[in-house]
Amino acid sequence: MSPTPPENSGRPRDSVARDRNGRPILDRYGRPVPRRPSDGPSARPSGAVPPEDATRVYGGGRGGERGAEPRHRAEPRNQGEPPQYRRQPEQPPRQAPYQPVQQHQQYRQPPQQPEQPQQPSGPPPRSRRPRTRRRIRPLRVLGVLLLVVLLVVGGTAWWVDSNLNRVDALAGYDGRIGNTSGTNWLLVGSDSRDGMSAEDGERYAAGDLSEGGARTDTIIVVHVPTFGGKPTMVSIPRDSYVSIPGYGEGKINSAFAFGGPQLLQQTVEGATGLRMDHYMEIGFGGFGKIVDAVGGVELCPDEPIDDPMAGLNIEAGCQEMDGPTALGYVRTRYTSANGDLDRVERQREFLGAVVSKVGSLGTLVNPFRVFPLVNAFSDALTVDEGDHVWHLARLALGMVRGADQQTVPVGGFADTDAGSVVLWDDAAAEDLFSGLR
């Protein structure tokens, strides 16, 4: 038998939802659930229980038994109950509003894309790497310095070679001797004053600059062995009495005055039996300019010399000489006992001192010495047309190591039509020159 609803509920019987047994359906708070308008017999078969109410029917009583009495029974609600406690009917799903589709898709404007910045033409820019500190490599620095030195030396050598004075000094002639061993240089120091200024003439005690012609105050044959070894310097006294082709017997220095370097070459080759391979001539003022360029040379006279004609007045002993003093030292001959024989020894001493000073490290690494020296050499030297700066460098390298200094053996003196002359010791001279051939 179904329970009777409370009399004080204030609601008609049909306003409360009931289960199939006629008992009111309670919500989770124990209050009766109002009947929906559709909860009539026509809306749901008899005995059907809504899914949301099944838990309330089977799980709402004490002990969890089916159909048990609920723990709390609330009083039935009246008709003025707030709407949040009323059961709302289910709403159909919301649909999107109707949007007509355009018939002509080809006339639709494409969506505008944001304007992209114009990319520059060419390869993409390289990403900048973080700057790293490079390590200094000694070998690379040394290589760069060596390259710079080679470029400077090569450029200087080319400039000197292009500015050397050249003359056709070594000529072929009938009956010329063939090649001899080693390399032979004919070094000539002339007393020519061509191109000398009045200031230089006074400084070097050159005398009358209007005198024409030229004679050789210095004649030296330098023999450089082919396979190394010490060079040999042989001084030929200027008054040596020899045969001059085309002029008979005379002083050897007159050959230069008669026929220039070519006649002197032919005369020296006939007297020595050595074939001259290279030629180098130094003018009157060239000695002094070269000495000044290297900062002076040290020379050691054995006795004091006072020669007004050579502009020389020095004490005995080793001393530093400048250009004019050194030039007077190699020119003087009237104040010594042996005259020209003593002079040729001083000439060799002077030449060795100049070569040693030029090849010294203090000169080569000093730009204030090198460039004036290069300029002085290019102005003072005259070479054969076939000679170049590398031939001069090879000669200098051989002379730096030192040279064996000789003078042509002298047999005596004589007075001839050419004046007072020096006679050679023919046998001793032949032994000397045969050892060089």
MARKE-315042 format. One record per residue (C-alpha): x, y, z; residue number from 1. Coordinates in nm, 2 decimals, decimal comma, padded with zeros to 4 digits. Layout:
! residues N
(pt (X; Y; Z); NUM)
...
***
This chain:
! residues 437
(pt (00,00; 00,00; 00,00); 1)
(pt (00,15; 00,34; -00,11); 2)
(pt (00,21; 00,60; 00,15); 3)
(pt (-00,01; 00,89; 00,17); 4)
(pt (00,14; 01,23; 00,10); 5)
(pt (00,16; 01,47; 00,39); 6)
(pt (-00,16; 01,67; 00,44); 7)
(pt (00,03; 02,00; 00,50); 8)
(pt (00,23; 01,98; 00,17); 9)
(pt (00,01; 02,25; 00,02); 10)
(pt (00,05; 02,09; -00,32); 11)
(pt (-00,20; 01,89; -00,52); 12)
(pt (-00,12; 01,52; -00,54); 13)
(pt (-00,04; 01,53; -00,91); 14)
(pt (00,22; 01,81; -00,88); 15)
(pt (00,48; 01,57; -00,73); 16)
(pt (00,67; 01,32; -00,93); 17)
(pt (00,62; 00,96; -00,81); 18)
(pt (00,77; 00,63; -00,88); 19)
(pt (00,58; 00,32; -00,99); 20)
(pt (00,47; 00,24; -00,64); 21)
(pt (00,32; 00,58; -00,60); 22)
(pt (00,58; 00,72; -00,36); 23)
(pt (00,71; 01,07; -00,42); 24)
(pt (01,06; 01,10; -00,58); 25)
(pt (01,30; 01,29; -00,37); 26)
(pt (01,61; 01,48; -00,48); 27)
(pt (01,95; 01,45; -00,31); 28)
(pt (01,84; 01,70; -00,04); 29)
(pt (01,54; 01,49; 00,05); 30)
(pt (01,28; 01,72; -00,11); 31)
(pt (01,00; 01,59; -00,35); 32)
(pt (01,07; 01,64; -00,72); 33)
(pt (00,79; 01,84; -00,89); 34)
(pt (00,62; 01,68; -01,18); 35)
(pt (00,71; 01,81; -01,52); 36)
(pt (00,43; 01,88; -01,77); 37)
(pt (00,55; 01,59; -01,98); 38)
(pt (00,56; 01,35; -01,69); 39)
(pt (00,21; 01,22; -01,74); 40)
(pt (00,11; 00,87; -01,83); 41)
(pt (00,13; 00,96; -02,20); 42)
(pt (00,49; 01,08; -02,18); 43)
(pt (00,63; 00,77; -02,02); 44)
(pt (00,52; 00,41; -01,99); 45)
(pt (00,38; 00,30; -01,66); 46)
(pt (00,65; 00,19; -01,41); 47)
(pt (00,93; 00,36; -01,60); 48)
(pt (01,18; 00,54; -01,38); 49)
(pt (01,39; 00,82; -01,52); 50)
(pt (01,75; 00,75; -01,51); 51)
(pt (01,83; 01,05; -01,30); 52)
(pt (01,58; 00,94; -01,04); 53)
(pt (01,69; 00,57; -01,02); 54)
(pt (01,97; 00,65; -00,78); 55)
(pt (01,73; 00,83; -00,56); 56)
(pt (01,49; 00,53; -00,56); 57)
(pt (01,75; 00,25; -00,51); 58)
(pt (02,03; 00,42; -00,33); 59)
(pt (01,86; 00,68; -00,11); 60)
(pt (01,74; 00,47; 00,19); 61)
(pt (01,92; 00,35; 00,49); 62)
(pt (02,16; 00,05; 00,44); 63)
(pt (02,14; 00,10; 00,06); 64)
(pt (01,85; -00,15; 00,02); 65)
(pt (01,63; -00,11; -00,27); 66)
(pt (01,31; 00,07; -00,18); 67)
(pt (01,44; 00,16; 00,17); 68)
(pt (01,32; 00,46; 00,35); 69)
(pt (01,53; 00,77; 00,28); 70)
(pt (01,76; 00,90; 00,55); 71)
(pt (01,60; 01,25; 00,54); 72)
(pt (01,26; 01,33; 00,42); 73)
(pt (01,20; 01,69; 00,33); 74)
(pt (00,87; 01,86; 00,34); 75)
(pt (00,70; 01,90; -00,01); 76)
(pt (00,78; 02,23; -00,18); 77)
(pt (00,50; 02,47; -00,26); 78)
(pt (00,43; 02,63; -00,58); 79)
(pt (00,63; 02,95; -00,49); 80)
(pt (00,96; 02,76; -00,48); 81)
(pt (01,26; 02,94; -00,64); 82)
(pt (01,32; 02,86; -01,01); 83)
(pt (01,67; 02,72; -00,95); 84)
(pt (01,50; 02,42; -00,78); 85)
(pt (01,27; 02,35; -01,07); 86)
(pt (01,36; 02,09; -01,33); 87)
(pt (01,43; 02,26; -01,66); 88)
(pt (01,33; 02,10; -01,99); 89)
(pt (01,62; 01,99; -02,21); 90)
(pt (01,72; 02,24; -02,48); 91)
(pt (01,80; 02,14; -02,83); 92)
(pt (02,17; 02,18; -02,94); 93)
(pt (02,27; 02,53; -03,06); 94)
(pt (02,34; 02,55; -03,43); 95)
(pt (02,56; 02,80; -03,61); 96)
(pt (02,38; 03,08; -03,79); 97)
(pt (02,31; 03,03; -04,15); 98)
(pt (02,58; 03,16; -04,38); 99)
(pt (02,51; 03,15; -04,75); 100)
(pt (02,79; 03,02; -04,98); 101)
(pt (02,90; 03,23; -05,27); 102)
(pt (02,82; 03,06; -05,60); 103)
(pt (03,13; 03,19; -05,79); 104)
(pt (03,44; 03,09; -05,60); 105)
(pt (03,67; 03,23; -05,87); 106)
(pt (03,56; 03,58; -05,78); 107)
(pt (03,66; 03,55; -05,42); 108)
(pt (03,95; 03,77; -05,32); 109)
(pt (04,23; 03,57; -05,17); 110)
(pt (04,32; 03,66; -04,82); 111)
(pt (04,58; 03,93; -04,80); 112)
(pt (04,91; 03,82; -04,67); 113)
(pt (05,12; 04,05; -04,46); 114)
(pt (05,38; 04,23; -04,67); 115)
(pt (05,72; 04,06; -04,65); 116)
(pt (06,04; 04,27; -04,65); 117)
(pt (06,22; 04,25; -04,98); 118)
(pt (06,52; 04,03; -04,97); 119)
(pt (06,85; 04,17; -05,11); 120)
(pt (06,98; 04,02; -05,42); 121)
(pt (07,30; 03,81; -05,42); 122)
(pt (07,42; 03,55; -05,17); 123)
(pt (07,27; 03,55; -04,83); 124)
(pt (07,47; 03,74; -04,57); 125)
(pt (07,71; 03,54; -04,37); 126)
(pt (07,64; 03,52; -04,01); 127)
(pt (07,91; 03,70; -03,81); 128)
(pt (08,11; 03,47; -03,60); 129)
(pt (08,21; 03,58; -03,26); 130)
(pt (08,55; 03,74; -03,28); 131)
(pt (08,82; 03,53; -03,14); 132)
(pt (09,17; 03,64; -03,04); 133)
(pt (09,43; 03,49; -03,28); 134)
(pt (09,74; 03,35; -03,15); 135)
(pt (10,07; 03,49; -03,28); 136)
(pt (10,26; 03,22; -03,46); 137)
(pt (10,64; 03,29; -03,46); 138)
(pt (10,71; 03,09; -03,78); 139)
(pt (10,45; 03,29; -03,97); 140)
(pt (10,59; 03,62; -03,85); 141)
(pt (10,94; 03,50; -03,94); 142)
(pt (10,82; 03,40; -04,28); 143)
(pt (10,66; 03,74; -04,34); 144)
(pt (10,98; 03,92; -04,23); 145)
(pt (11,19; 03,70; -04,45); 146)
(pt (10,96; 03,78; -04,75); 147)
(pt (10,98; 04,15; -04,68); 148)
(pt (11,36; 04,13; -04,66); 149)
(pt (11,37; 03,94; -04,99); 150)
(pt (11,15; 04,19; -05,16); 151)
(pt (11,35; 04,48; -05,03); 152)
(pt (11,68; 04,32; -05,13); 153)
(pt (11,55; 04,22; -05,47); 154)
(pt (11,41; 04,56; -05,54); 155)
(pt (11,73; 04,73; -05,43); 156)
(pt (11,94; 04,49; -05,65); 157)
(pt (11,73; 04,56; -05,95); 158)
(pt (11,76; 04,94; -05,90); 159)
(pt (12,14; 04,92; -05,86); 160)
(pt (12,18; 04,70; -06,16); 161)
(pt (11,97; 04,94; -06,38); 162)
(pt (12,17; 05,24; -06,26); 163)
(pt (12,52; 05,10; -06,30); 164)
(pt (12,75; 05,28; -06,55); 165)
(pt (12,84; 05,04; -06,83); 166)
(pt (13,11; 05,04; -07,10); 167)
(pt (13,22; 04,79; -07,36); 168)
(pt (13,54; 04,70; -07,17); 169)
(pt (13,61; 04,34; -07,26); 170)
(pt (13,63; 04,29; -07,63); 171)
(pt (13,74; 03,99; -07,84); 172)
(pt (14,05; 04,03; -08,06); 173)
(pt (14,27; 03,81; -08,27); 174)
(pt (14,49; 03,58; -08,07); 175)
(pt (14,30; 03,62; -07,74); 176)
(pt (14,38; 03,34; -07,49); 177)
(pt (14,11; 03,09; -07,41); 178)
(pt (13,93; 03,04; -07,08); 179)
(pt (14,14; 02,99; -06,77); 180)
(pt (14,03; 02,84; -06,44); 181)
(pt (13,83; 03,03; -06,19); 182)
(pt (13,69; 03,38; -06,25); 183)
(pt (13,92; 03,68; -06,31); 184)
(pt (13,83; 04,04; -06,24); 185)
(pt (14,02; 04,34; -06,37); 186)
(pt (13,98; 04,62; -06,12); 187)
(pt (14,09; 04,97; -06,23); 188)
(pt (14,11; 05,29; -06,03); 189)
(pt (14,14; 05,58; -06,27); 190)
(pt (14,24; 05,94; -06,20); 191)
(pt (13,97; 06,08; -06,43); 192)
(pt (13,80; 06,39; -06,29); 193)
(pt (13,51; 06,39; -06,53); 194)
(pt (13,18; 06,51; -06,37); 195)
(pt (13,35; 06,62; -06,04); 196)
(pt (13,22; 06,94; -05,89); 197)
(pt (13,45; 07,22; -05,77); 198)
(pt (13,35; 07,15; -05,42); 199)
(pt (13,44; 06,78; -05,45); 200)
(pt (13,77; 06,87; -05,62); 201)
(pt (13,87; 07,09; -05,33); 202)
(pt (13,75; 06,83; -05,07); 203)
(pt (13,95; 06,55; -05,23); 204)
(pt (14,25; 06,76; -05,33); 205)
(pt (14,20; 06,67; -05,70); 206)
(pt (14,40; 06,96; -05,84); 207)
(pt (14,32; 07,10; -06,18); 208)
(pt (13,98; 06,97; -06,29); 209)
(pt (14,03; 07,08; -06,65); 210)
(pt (14,30; 06,82; -06,72); 211)
(pt (14,17; 06,58; -06,99); 212)
(pt (14,24; 06,21; -07,03); 213)
(pt (14,27; 05,95; -06,77); 214)
(pt (14,54; 05,72; -06,64); 215)
(pt (14,51; 05,42; -06,41); 216)
(pt (14,66; 05,47; -06,07); 217)
(pt (14,54; 05,13; -05,95); 218)
(pt (14,54; 04,80; -06,15); 219)
(pt (14,45; 04,49; -05,96); 220)
(pt (14,37; 04,14; -06,09); 221)
(pt (14,14; 03,94; -05,86); 222)
(pt (14,13; 03,56; -05,91); 223)
(pt (13,83; 03,38; -05,75); 224)
(pt (13,87; 02,99; -05,76); 225)
(pt (13,58; 02,80; -05,91); 226)
(pt (13,53; 02,55; -05,62); 227)
(pt (13,57; 02,80; -05,34); 228)
(pt (13,89; 02,88; -05,16); 229)
(pt (14,06; 03,21; -05,09); 230)
(pt (14,06; 03,47; -05,37); 231)
(pt (14,40; 03,61; -05,48); 232)
(pt (14,46; 03,98; -05,53); 233)
(pt (14,76; 04,06; -05,75); 234)
(pt (14,86; 04,43; -05,77); 235)
(pt (15,03; 04,54; -06,09); 236)
(pt (15,24; 04,86; -06,04); 237)
(pt (15,13; 05,14; -06,27); 238)
(pt (15,48; 05,19; -06,40); 239)
(pt (15,53; 04,83; -06,50); 240)
(pt (15,72; 04,81; -06,83); 241)
(pt (15,52; 04,58; -07,06); 242)
(pt (15,43; 04,54; -07,42); 243)
(pt (15,13; 04,75; -07,53); 244)
(pt (14,97; 04,61; -07,85); 245)
(pt (15,01; 04,87; -08,13); 246)
(pt (15,23; 05,10; -07,92); 247)
(pt (15,54; 04,90; -07,84); 248)
(pt (15,70; 04,89; -07,49); 249)
(pt (15,57; 05,14; -07,23); 250)
(pt (15,42; 05,19; -06,89); 251)
(pt (15,11; 04,97; -06,84); 252)
(pt (14,89; 05,26; -06,72); 253)
(pt (14,95; 05,44; -07,05); 254)
(pt (14,75; 05,16; -07,22); 255)
(pt (14,44; 05,30; -07,06); 256)
(pt (14,52; 05,65; -07,18); 257)
(pt (14,59; 05,52; -07,54); 258)
(pt (14,29; 05,29; -07,59); 259)
(pt (14,07; 05,28; -07,28); 260)
(pt (13,95; 04,97; -07,10); 261)
(pt (13,98; 04,74; -07,41); 262)
(pt (14,35; 04,82; -07,47); 263)
(pt (14,42; 04,78; -07,10); 264)
(pt (14,24; 04,45; -07,10); 265)
(pt (14,44; 04,32; -07,40); 266)
(pt (14,77; 04,44; -07,24); 267)
(pt (14,70; 04,28; -06,90); 268)
(pt (14,59; 03,95; -07,06); 269)
(pt (14,91; 03,94; -07,27); 270)
(pt (15,13; 04,01; -06,97); 271)
(pt (14,97; 03,77; -06,72); 272)
(pt (14,83; 03,49; -06,95); 273)
(pt (14,50; 03,52; -06,76); 274)
(pt (14,17; 03,58; -06,94); 275)
(pt (13,97; 03,86; -06,79); 276)
(pt (13,60; 03,77; -06,73); 277)
(pt (13,47; 04,08; -06,56); 278)
(pt (13,57; 04,45; -06,54); 279)
(pt (13,51; 04,71; -06,27); 280)
(pt (13,64; 05,07; -06,27); 281)
(pt (13,62; 05,33; -05,99); 282)
(pt (13,67; 05,70; -06,07); 283)
(pt (13,88; 05,95; -05,88); 284)
(pt (13,61; 06,06; -05,64); 285)
(pt (13,45; 05,72; -05,61); 286)
(pt (13,68; 05,60; -05,34); 287)
(pt (13,60; 05,89; -05,12); 288)
(pt (13,22; 05,86; -05,17); 289)
(pt (13,22; 05,49; -05,09); 290)
(pt (13,42; 05,55; -04,77); 291)
(pt (13,19; 05,82; -04,66); 292)
(pt (12,89; 05,60; -04,73); 293)
(pt (13,01; 05,32; -04,50); 294)
(pt (13,10; 05,57; -04,22); 295)
(pt (13,48; 05,56; -04,27); 296)
(pt (13,73; 05,27; -04,27); 297)
(pt (14,01; 05,18; -04,03); 298)
(pt (14,36; 05,18; -04,18); 299)
(pt (14,70; 05,13; -04,02); 300)
(pt (15,00; 05,32; -04,17); 301)
(pt (15,34; 05,21; -04,05); 302)
(pt (15,48; 05,56; -04,04); 303)
(pt (15,34; 05,92; -04,04); 304)
(pt (15,27; 06,06; -04,38); 305)
(pt (15,26; 06,42; -04,49); 306)
(pt (15,19; 06,47; -04,86); 307)
(pt (15,05; 06,81; -04,96); 308)
(pt (14,99; 06,69; -05,32); 309)
(pt (14,76; 06,41; -05,19); 310)
(pt (14,61; 06,63; -04,92); 311)
(pt (14,73; 06,39; -04,65); 312)
(pt (14,88; 06,45; -04,31); 313)
(pt (14,84; 06,16; -04,07); 314)
(pt (15,02; 05,99; -03,78); 315)
(pt (15,14; 05,63; -03,77); 316)
(pt (14,91; 05,36; -03,63); 317)
(pt (14,56; 05,23; -03,68); 318)
(pt (14,30; 05,51; -03,72); 319)
(pt (13,95; 05,58; -03,87); 320)
(pt (13,98; 05,76; -04,20); 321)
(pt (13,70; 05,94; -04,38); 322)
(pt (13,67; 05,97; -04,76); 323)
(pt (13,92; 06,24; -04,84); 324)
(pt (14,18; 06,10; -04,60); 325)
(pt (14,14; 05,75; -04,73); 326)
(pt (14,17; 05,87; -05,09); 327)
(pt (14,49; 06,06; -05,01); 328)
(pt (14,62; 05,74; -04,84); 329)
(pt (14,59; 05,53; -05,15); 330)
(pt (14,72; 05,81; -05,38); 331)
(pt (15,04; 05,92; -05,20); 332)
(pt (15,37; 05,78; -05,33); 333)
(pt (15,64; 06,04; -05,30); 334)
(pt (15,69; 06,03; -04,93); 335)
(pt (15,77; 05,65; -04,91); 336)
(pt (16,10; 05,49; -04,99); 337)
(pt (15,97; 05,24; -05,24); 338)
(pt (15,73; 05,48; -05,41); 339)
(pt (15,47; 05,31; -05,62); 340)
(pt (15,54; 04,96; -05,47); 341)
(pt (15,44; 05,09; -05,13); 342)
(pt (15,13; 05,25; -05,28); 343)
(pt (15,00; 04,93; -05,43); 344)
(pt (15,02; 04,77; -05,08); 345)
(pt (14,82; 05,06; -04,94); 346)
(pt (14,57; 05,02; -05,22); 347)
(pt (14,51; 04,65; -05,13); 348)
(pt (14,48; 04,74; -04,76); 349)
(pt (14,22; 05,00; -04,85); 350)
(pt (14,02; 04,77; -05,07); 351)
(pt (14,02; 04,49; -04,81); 352)
(pt (13,90; 04,74; -04,54); 353)
(pt (13,62; 04,87; -04,76); 354)
(pt (13,50; 04,52; -04,85); 355)
(pt (13,51; 04,42; -04,48); 356)
(pt (13,31; 04,73; -04,38); 357)
(pt (13,05; 04,69; -04,65); 358)
(pt (12,99; 04,33; -04,56); 359)
(pt (12,97; 04,39; -04,19); 360)
(pt (12,64; 04,33; -04,01); 361)
(pt (12,64; 04,69; -03,88); 362)
(pt (12,63; 04,82; -04,23); 363)
(pt (12,39; 04,57; -04,38); 364)
(pt (12,12; 04,62; -04,12); 365)
(pt (12,15; 04,99; -04,10); 366)
(pt (11,93; 05,16; -04,36); 367)
(pt (12,11; 05,49; -04,30); 368)
(pt (12,43; 05,32; -04,42); 369)
(pt (12,29; 05,08; -04,69); 370)
(pt (12,10; 05,33; -04,90); 371)
(pt (12,38; 05,59; -04,92); 372)
(pt (12,62; 05,31; -05,00); 373)
(pt (12,40; 05,17; -05,27); 374)
(pt (12,37; 05,52; -05,42); 375)
(pt (12,75; 05,57; -05,40); 376)
(pt (12,83; 05,24; -05,57); 377)
(pt (12,59; 05,30; -05,85); 378)
(pt (12,75; 05,64; -05,91); 379)
(pt (13,11; 05,54; -05,86); 380)
(pt (13,13; 05,20; -06,04); 381)
(pt (13,16; 05,14; -06,41); 382)
(pt (13,13; 04,78; -06,53); 383)
(pt (13,14; 04,58; -06,85); 384)
(pt (12,82; 04,56; -07,05); 385)
(pt (12,79; 04,19; -06,96); 386)
(pt (12,83; 04,24; -06,59); 387)
(pt (12,55; 04,27; -06,34); 388)
(pt (12,49; 04,33; -05,97); 389)
(pt (12,49; 03,96; -05,88); 390)
(pt (12,85; 03,93; -06,03); 391)
(pt (12,95; 04,21; -05,80); 392)
(pt (12,78; 04,04; -05,50); 393)
(pt (12,97; 03,72; -05,58); 394)
(pt (13,30; 03,90; -05,58); 395)
(pt (13,22; 04,08; -05,26); 396)
(pt (13,12; 03,75; -05,09); 397)
(pt (13,46; 03,60; -05,19); 398)
(pt (13,65; 03,91; -05,07); 399)
(pt (13,47; 03,92; -04,73); 400)
(pt (13,63; 03,58; -04,64); 401)
(pt (13,97; 03,74; -04,69); 402)
(pt (14,21; 03,73; -04,99); 403)
(pt (14,57; 03,63; -05,05); 404)
(pt (14,74; 03,96; -05,14); 405)
(pt (15,03; 03,96; -05,38); 406)
(pt (15,23; 04,20; -05,59); 407)
(pt (15,38; 04,11; -05,92); 408)
(pt (15,75; 04,01; -05,84); 409)
(pt (15,98; 04,30; -05,93); 410)
(pt (16,33; 04,25; -06,07); 411)
(pt (16,44; 04,61; -06,07); 412)
(pt (16,40; 04,96; -06,21); 413)
(pt (16,52; 05,12; -06,53); 414)
(pt (16,52; 05,46; -06,71); 415)
(pt (16,37; 05,43; -07,05); 416)
(pt (16,21; 05,66; -07,32); 417)
(pt (15,89; 05,62; -07,12); 418)
(pt (16,06; 05,74; -06,80); 419)
(pt (16,14; 05,55; -06,49); 420)
(pt (15,98; 05,21; -06,51); 421)
(pt (15,94; 04,89; -06,30); 422)
(pt (16,09; 04,57; -06,44); 423)
(pt (15,93; 04,24; -06,35); 424)
(pt (16,11; 03,93; -06,24); 425)
(pt (15,99; 03,73; -06,54); 426)
(pt (16,05; 03,38; -06,38); 427)
(pt (15,88; 03,46; -06,05); 428)
(pt (15,60; 03,64; -06,23); 429)
(pt (15,54; 03,33; -06,45); 430)
(pt (15,53; 03,11; -06,15); 431)
(pt (15,27; 03,33; -05,98); 432)
(pt (15,04; 03,36; -06,28); 433)
(pt (15,07; 03,00; -06,38); 434)
(pt (14,93; 02,90; -06,05); 435)
(pt (14,62; 03,10; -06,12); 436)
(pt (14,55; 02,97; -06,47); 437)
***
